[in-house]
Amino acid sequence: MTRPSLDQQGCERIHEAALRLLGDVGCVVLDPEALDLLKAHGAVVDGECVHFGEDLVVQALATVPAGYTVAGRRPELDLRVALDAPPVLASASGPPFVLDGGEQRSGRLADLRTAIVLGHLSPNISVLGYSVEPTDVPEDVRARVSAHAHLTGSDKANRFPVTTLPELQIATDVLEIVYGAKWHERPRLWSIINSTSPLQFSADGAQVLLRLARLGQPVCVAVCAMGGTTAPLTLAGLLAVQHAELLVGLVLSQLARPGCPFLYGGTSSVSSMHCGALMIGAPEYWTLMEATVRLGHWLGVPVRAGGSVTDAHVPDAQAGIESALAIETVLRMDVQFVLHAAGILSSFNCYSPEKFVIDDEVLSALRIAHQPIVIDDESLALDVVASCGPGGTVLSQAHTRRHARDGRRGSIMNRDPYQTWRGLGGRDLTQVAAQRVAESVEAYSPPDDLDTVLRRQLDAYCLE
């Protein structure tokens, strides 16, 4: 049996190291309001650098919930984020480029709409991830137009980009239009707040964090420390930096509003010592994601980790290997939320519709592979074996006919013999996925559950 990347003792030592960093080195927080809040609760503030120890962390852990439900457009679309709940999967998020004909180009609104279609139709994706930055839309209206595309293109949840207070205002305005003035009485707003490694929170990040917490909305702090550049190259040192930054986010969220939903998140990895680039397809990344999930669960909080990620630039064998091993790692660890679960290439920088389809296929396969084997009289089928006898065949048995469709599902994987495959065109997986993208866009119908008045209000706010 393989040993875990981080056991109980390992979690304790990483936690102790992170507390030492926070006590001795401190964390720069570039927002006066956040600094005042920390100081008022016993932290030592030296200029913009804050120092605190175990007491504030223990206090935060006493109020942070182990689980919560994020409200959907309808009750059946509510999503549970908890240690005892299935993982919530979100599609690729935020890349500026799109793979088009084997070449990368800047993302467009049409690409975002295609990503929304694929996410909406996926049986695995529950949260749409702002999968493409639509650079053909003017920046001053981009957040509104993107929100409109998501809300009119799918009834699934979507992650709003809220890196600044103006972006947060747009998100809250849109939610008020759709759900009313009391929209924030339940957790509803999916977002991500990134720290700046090593050991720093920007003014925008801290301000957004405080306001989300005071609204009772989930605070997901995600750290992407780069081993060898913004954190130690050794995995233990890298985890200590990541964990320290996450503890700052945890403490701030609970000081702002005790009981605020929190999501412990990390996508840290090592940097290439040849070119300095972040390597999210490297085996160290899988180890770090497993350790990240263990650390969050050791604290008793839900965890966000990376998904079907790769350093490959096209959906080739490298992309398939790295993505499948990465997503299998976090799903095996019972993670609570996965961003970039489908569609990402080039170390978070590029979206590929074809890769989304391939990743979605892998997610479906993993769901089947992780199902428990049913053991009862019908499934053991001893009477069927006895009926056909040694050397016989079960092909003509009624039991076989009853279960013939059990494993039948639509798949883009080739299961045909070689000659049949060649006769059908001999297409590789990327070509098959491209056809599936085209078919999905052609067959797609947007939801029509927004009433006429609400739709007019949404159009006026986002598009006029």
C-alpha positions in Angstrom: 0.0 0.0 0.0 1.3 3.4 -0.9 1.9 5.9 2.0 0.0 9.2 2.0 2.0 12.2 0.9 1.1 13.8 4.2 0.1 12.0 7.4 -1.2 13.3 10.7 2.3 14.2 11.9 3.1 15.8 8.6 0.0 18.0 8.8 1.0 19.1 12.3 4.5 20.0 11.3 3.3 22.0 8.3 0.8 23.8 10.5 3.5 24.6 13.1 5.8 25.9 10.4 3.1 28.1 9.0 2.4 29.5 12.4 6.1 30.3 12.8 6.1 32.1 9.5 3.1 34.2 10.6 4.6 34.9 14.0 8.2 35.6 12.9 8.0 36.8 9.3 4.4 38.0 9.2 2.1 38.6 6.2 1.7 41.9 4.4 -1.9 43.0 4.1 -2.2 46.0 1.9 -5.6 47.1 3.2 -6.0 49.4 6.3 -9.4 48.1 7.2 -8.2 44.5 7.3 -5.1 45.5 9.3 -7.3 47.4 11.8 -9.6 44.4 12.2 -6.6 42.1 12.9 -5.1 44.5 15.3 -8.3 44.9 17.2 -8.3 41.2 17.8 -4.8 40.9 19.1 -2.6 40.7 16.1 0.6 42.7 16.0 0.7 45.2 13.1 4.0 46.7 12.0 3.3 49.1 9.2 1.5 46.8 6.6 2.9 43.6 8.0 0.7 41.6 10.5 2.0 39.0 12.9 -0.2 36.6 14.9 0.0 33.2 16.4 -2.1 30.1 17.2 -4.8 31.9 19.3 -6.4 33.7 16.3 -6.3 30.5 14.2 -8.0 28.5 17.0 -10.6 31.1 17.4 -11.3 31.1 13.6 -11.5 27.3 13.5 -14.1 27.4 16.3 -16.6 29.3 14.1 -15.8 28.2 10.5 -18.4 25.7 9.2 -17.5 22.3 8.1 -20.1 22.5 5.4 -22.7 24.7 3.8 -25.1 24.8 0.9 -24.8 27.3 -2.0 -28.2 28.2 -3.3 -28.9 27.6 -7.0 -31.4 29.2 -9.3 -33.9 26.6 -8.2 -33.9 24.4 -5.1 -32.9 21.3 -7.1 -29.8 23.2 -8.3 -28.5 23.9 -4.8 -25.0 22.6 -4.2 -23.7 21.2 -1.0 -20.0 21.9 -0.1 -19.1 19.7 2.9 -16.7 17.0 4.0 -19.5 14.4 3.6 -20.8 15.6 0.2 -19.8 14.7 -3.3 -17.4 17.1 -5.0 -18.7 20.1 -6.9 -17.0 20.5 -10.2 -16.5 23.7 -12.1 -15.2 24.1 -15.6 -12.0 25.9 -16.7 -11.7 29.5 -15.4 -10.2 32.7 -16.6 -7.7 31.9 -19.4 -7.1 34.7 -21.8 -6.4 32.4 -24.8 -8.4 29.9 -26.8 -7.0 27.0 -28.9 -8.4 27.4 -32.4 -7.1 25.1 -35.2 -4.0 24.2 -33.2 -3.1 27.8 -32.6 -3.7 30.0 -29.6 -5.5 33.3 -30.0 -7.2 35.8 -27.7 -10.6 34.8 -26.3 -13.8 36.2 -27.7 -17.4 36.4 -26.5 -18.3 33.7 -29.0 -15.8 31.4 -27.3 -17.3 32.2 -23.9 -20.7 31.3 -25.2 -19.4 28.0 -26.6 -17.9 27.2 -23.2 -21.2 28.0 -21.5 -23.0 25.6 -23.9 -20.6 22.8 -23.1 -20.7 23.4 -19.4 -24.5 23.6 -19.4 -24.8 20.3 -21.3 -22.2 18.5 -19.2 -23.5 15.8 -16.8 -20.5 16.4 -14.5 -20.0 20.2 -14.4 -22.2 22.0 -11.8 -20.6 25.5 -11.8 -19.6 27.4 -15.0 -16.2 28.9 -14.5 -15.9 32.0 -16.6 -14.0 29.8 -19.0 -12.7 32.4 -21.4 -11.8 36.0 -21.1 -13.7 37.7 -23.9 -11.1 40.3 -25.0 -13.3 41.5 -27.9 -15.6 43.1 -25.3 -14.5 46.5 -23.9 -12.9 46.0 -20.5 -15.2 48.5 -18.8 -18.3 46.4 -19.6 -16.7 42.9 -19.8 -17.8 41.7 -16.4 -21.5 42.7 -17.1 -21.6 41.2 -20.5 -20.0 38.0 -19.3 -22.5 37.8 -16.4 -25.3 38.2 -18.8 -24.0 35.5 -21.1 -23.8 33.0 -18.1 -27.2 33.8 -16.6 -29.0 33.7 -19.9 -27.0 30.8 -21.3 -27.4 28.4 -18.4 -29.4 27.9 -15.3 -26.4 26.3 -13.6 -24.3 28.3 -11.1 -21.4 30.4 -12.4 -18.3 31.8 -10.8 -18.2 35.6 -11.0 -14.8 37.3 -11.4 -14.6 39.5 -8.3 -11.0 40.5 -8.1 -11.9 44.2 -7.3 -14.7 46.0 -5.5 -16.2 47.3 -8.8 -16.4 43.7 -10.0 -17.9 42.7 -6.7 -20.5 45.4 -7.1 -21.5 44.1 -10.5 -21.9 40.6 -9.2 -24.1 41.8 -6.3 -26.1 44.0 -8.6 -26.8 41.1 -10.9 -27.7 38.8 -8.1 -30.1 41.3 -6.7 -31.8 41.6 -10.1 -32.2 37.8 -10.4 -32.9 36.9 -6.7 -34.1 40.1 -5.1 -32.7 42.4 -2.4 -32.4 39.5 0.1 -30.3 37.4 -2.2 -27.5 37.3 0.3 -29.5 35.7 3.1 -28.1 32.4 1.8 -24.7 31.6 0.4 -25.0 32.1 -3.4 -22.0 33.9 -4.8 -19.2 31.6 -6.2 -15.8 33.5 -6.3 -12.1 33.0 -5.8 -9.7 35.3 -3.9 -6.0 34.9 -4.7 -3.2 35.8 -2.3 0.1 37.1 -3.6 2.9 34.7 -2.7 5.0 34.9 -0.7 2.9 36.1 2.3 1.0 39.0 0.9 -2.7 40.0 0.4 -3.4 42.8 -2.1 -5.6 45.7 -1.1 -8.2 44.5 -3.6 -8.1 40.9 -2.4 -8.5 41.9 1.3 -11.3 44.3 0.6 -13.3 41.8 -1.5 -12.7 39.1 1.1 -14.1 41.3 3.9 -17.2 42.3 2.0 -17.9 38.8 0.8 -17.6 37.6 4.4 -19.9 40.3 5.8 -22.5 39.3 3.1 -22.3 35.8 4.4 -21.0 34.5 1.0 -18.4 31.7 0.6 -14.9 33.0 0.8 -12.5 30.8 -1.2 -8.9 31.8 -0.8 -6.7 30.1 -3.4 -2.9 30.2 -3.2 -0.7 29.6 -6.2 2.8 29.7 -4.7 5.6 28.8 -7.1 8.3 26.6 -5.7 11.7 28.0 -6.5 10.5 31.5 -7.2 7.8 32.7 -4.7 8.2 29.8 -2.2 10.9 27.2 -1.4 11.4 24.6 -4.0 11.1 21.8 -1.4 7.5 20.6 -1.1 7.3 21.0 2.6 8.5 24.6 2.5 6.1 25.3 -0.4 3.2 23.9 1.6 4.2 25.9 4.7 4.0 29.2 2.7 0.7 28.1 1.1 -0.8 27.1 4.4 0.3 30.3 6.1 -1.5 32.4 3.5 -4.6 30.3 3.8 -4.6 30.8 7.6 -4.6 34.5 7.1 -7.6 34.3 4.8 -9.4 32.0 7.2 -8.8 34.3 10.2 -9.9 37.4 8.2 -13.1 35.7 7.1 -14.1 34.7 10.6 -13.2 38.0 12.2 -15.3 39.8 9.6 -18.2 37.4 10.2 -18.0 34.4 12.5 -19.5 31.4 10.8 -18.8 32.7 7.3 -18.5 29.8 4.7 -14.9 29.3 3.9 -13.1 27.2 1.3 -9.4 26.3 1.8 -7.8 26.3 -1.6 -4.4 25.7 -3.3 -3.0 25.2 -6.7 0.6 25.7 -5.9 3.4 23.8 -7.7 7.0 23.9 -8.5 8.7 26.2 -11.1 11.0 25.0 -13.9 14.6 25.8 -13.0 15.3 26.1 -16.7 12.8 28.8 -17.6 11.0 29.8 -14.4 7.6 28.7 -15.6 5.0 27.2 -13.2 4.6 23.4 -13.9 1.1 22.2 -13.1 1.5 19.0 -15.0 4.5 17.9 -13.1 4.2 14.9 -10.7 5.0 17.2 -7.8 1.7 19.0 -8.5 -0.3 15.9 -7.8 1.6 15.3 -4.6 0.9 18.9 -3.5 -2.8 18.7 -4.3 -3.1 15.5 -2.2 -1.3 17.3 0.6 -3.5 20.4 0.2 -6.7 18.3 0.6 -5.2 16.5 3.6 -4.3 19.8 5.3 -7.7 21.3 4.8 -9.5 18.2 6.0 -7.1 18.1 9.0 -8.3 21.6 9.9 -11.9 20.4 9.4 -12.8 22.7 6.5 -13.9 22.1 2.9 -11.2 22.3 0.3 -10.8 23.5 -3.3 -8.1 22.0 -5.4 -7.1 22.1 -9.1 -8.6 19.7 -11.6 -7.9 18.5 -15.1 -4.8 20.6 -15.5 -1.7 20.3 -17.8 1.3 22.1 -19.1 0.6 20.8 -22.6 -0.5 23.3 -25.3 -2.7 21.0 -27.3 -5.1 18.1 -26.3 -2.5 15.4 -26.9 -1.2 12.4 -25.0 0.6 14.6 -22.5 -2.5 16.6 -21.8 -4.5 13.4 -21.3 -2.0 11.8 -18.9 -1.4 14.9 -16.8 -5.1 15.9 -16.6 -6.4 12.5 -15.8 -3.8 11.9 -13.1 -4.4 15.3 -11.6 -8.2 15.0 -11.4 -8.1 11.5 -10.2 -5.8 12.6 -7.3 -8.2 15.2 -6.0 -11.3 13.1 -6.5 -9.7 10.2 -4.7 -9.0 12.5 -1.8 -12.7 13.5 -1.6 -12.1 17.1 -2.3 -15.1 19.4 -2.0 -14.7 21.9 -5.0 -12.7 21.5 -8.2 -12.0 24.5 -10.4 -10.6 23.8 -13.9 -12.3 20.4 -13.9 -12.5 20.5 -17.7 -11.1 22.4 -20.7 -7.8 23.9 -19.5 -4.4 23.9 -21.3 -1.1 25.7 -21.1 -0.7 25.9 -17.3 -4.1 27.7 -16.8 -3.5 30.0 -19.8 -5.6 28.5 -22.6 -9.1 27.1 -23.0 -9.9 24.3 -25.5 -13.5 23.2 -26.3 -12.1 19.9 -27.6 -10.2 19.3 -24.4 -13.4 20.2 -22.4 -15.2 17.3 -24.1 -12.3 14.9 -23.5 -12.0 15.9 -19.8 -15.8 15.6 -19.5 -15.4 12.0 -20.8 -12.8 11.3 -18.2 -15.0 12.7 -15.4 -17.8 10.4 -16.5 -15.5 7.4 -16.6 -14.2 8.2 -13.1 -17.7 8.4 -11.8 -18.4 4.9 -13.1 -15.0 3.6 -11.9 -15.7 4.9 -8.4 -19.1 3.3 -8.0 -19.3 0.5 -5.6 -19.9 -3.0 -6.9 -23.4 -4.1 -6.2 -23.5 -7.6 -4.6 -26.8 -9.4 -4.4 -28.4 -12.5 -5.8 -29.2 -10.8 -9.1 -25.6 -9.5 -9.6 -23.9 -12.7 -8.4 -26.0 -14.6 -11.0 -25.0 -18.0 -9.7 -28.1 -19.5 -11.4 -27.0 -18.1 -14.8 -23.5 -19.7 -14.5 -25.1 -23.0 -13.4 -27.5 -22.9 -16.3 -24.8 -22.5 -19.0 -22.4 -24.9 -17.2 -18.7 -25.3 -17.7 -17.5 -24.2 -21.1 -20.9 -22.7 -22.0 -21.9 -19.1 -22.9 -24.2 -16.7 -21.1 -25.0 -14.8 -24.3 -28.4 -16.3 -24.7 -29.5 -16.0 -21.1 -32.3 -13.7 -20.1 -30.0 -12.3 -17.4 -27.6 -11.1 -20.1 -30.5 -9.4 -22.0 -31.7 -7.7 -18.8 -28.3 -6.2 -18.2 -27.1 -5.6 -21.8 -27.7 -1.9 -21.5 -26.3 -1.4 -18.1 -22.9 -0.2 -19.3 -24.2 1.5 -22.5 -23.5 5.2 -22.7 -22.6 7.8 -25.2 -18.8 7.9 -25.4 -16.2 9.6 -27.6 -13.7 6.8 -26.9 -13.1 4.3 -29.7 -14.2 0.7 -28.9 -14.3 -0.6 -32.4 -11.9 -3.1 -34.0 -9.1 -1.5 -36.1 -10.7 -2.2 -39.5 -14.1 -0.8 -38.4 -12.4 2.3 -37.0 -10.4 2.8 -40.2 -13.6 2.4 -42.3 -15.3 5.1 -40.3 -12.6 7.6 -41.1 -9.8 6.7 -38.6 -10.3 9.9 -36.6 -8.2 10.5 -33.5 -9.8 11.6 -30.2 -9.3 15.3 -30.8 -11.1 15.1 -34.1 -14.0 13.2 -32.5 -14.1 15.8 -29.7 -14.3 18.6 -32.3 -17.3 17.0 -33.9 -18.9 16.6 -30.5 -18.4 20.3 -29.8 -20.1 21.2 -33.1 -23.0 18.8 -32.4 -23.4 20.2 -28.9 -23.6 23.8 -30.1 -26.1 22.8 -32.8 -28.3 20.9 -30.4 -28.2 23.4 -27.6 -31.3 25.4 -26.4 -30.8 28.0 -23.7 -33.0 27.8 -20.6 -36.1 30.0 -20.6 -36.8 30.1 -16.8 -36.2 33.9 -16.4 -39.4 35.8 -16.5 -39.9 38.6 -19.0 -39.6 41.5 -16.5 -36.5 40.1 -14.9 -34.9 39.5 -18.3 -35.5 43.1 -19.3 -33.9 44.3 -16.1 -30.9 42.0 -16.7 -30.6 43.2 -20.3 -30.8 46.8 -19.3 -28.1 46.5 -16.6 -25.7 44.3 -18.5 -26.0 45.3 -22.1 -27.2 48.9 -22.3 
